[in-house]
């Protein structure tokens, strides 16, 4: 078997182990590759038991202290469900701790609530060096999971006064500060969460070093008085509804003379970052993630 044949055969075995194809289909595909009988059975058994898993991270230095070539495995950090003290009731969240945190990020969900997509974003931040807390803004109602579906979640969020959301977000910053001491704080939000991050930024909140609201409408009459955060506003060029408030955001940012960038992805629509949704735009999402991390990194390295 050639090297490429082995690679393609192992892909078939991996697809079977992951439940993508049936055993019958796996045997058929291996037969087309010339792998039959005991060889095929052995290969499938090896992947079924996980013995073909890749080695973990490896990093070392030589005797002179110089860094030698290494391999790194990247994956979102596992999240844990936590509760902590809120203004009215204990607040619910997903927490992902970075191994060596550079800072702490507050993650605010869409109008779908705290779902697995948002939890994964917290894990991605932790894997990239920022411990992250993804808040459930329906904590007082029993949490996102207490509702039968996304429509009910959105309806419940719409009934809550924005001031309560702001108070819960500020309590979340206090909790992040307790868990990640002497580090800068950041915030990111998507869709409804983007709107909430704009509200947090315009609520006389001085603790944020930087924030990245994604395609969230700017609050009417919003002012950045009392805030010190550097702002990366992210928009989809096809998102005319939210983009109608972009000029107001720019005017308020200019009036405050703060560092900001309003970044528009011309071919992307609303919610383009959500890889579980119909409007997902992978090219825009990848670049937006890179820009957001770079924005936080720059603010983290800047002296106060």
Secondary structure, DSSP 8 states (H G I E B T S, - for coil): --HHHHHHHHHHHHHHHTTSS-HHHHHHHHHHTT--HHHHHHHHHHHHTTTT-----B--B-TTS-B---B--------EEEEE--SSS-EEEEEE--TT-SEEEEEE--TT-S-HHHHHHHHHHHHTTEEEEEEETTGGGT-GGGSSSHHHHHHHHHHS-HHHHHHHHHHHHHHHHHHSTTSEEEEEEETHHHHHHHHHHTSS---EEEEEEES----TT---TT---EEEEEEETT-HHHHTTHHHHHHHHHHHT--EEEEEETT--TTTT-TTSTT--HHHHHHHHHHHHHHHHHHHHS--
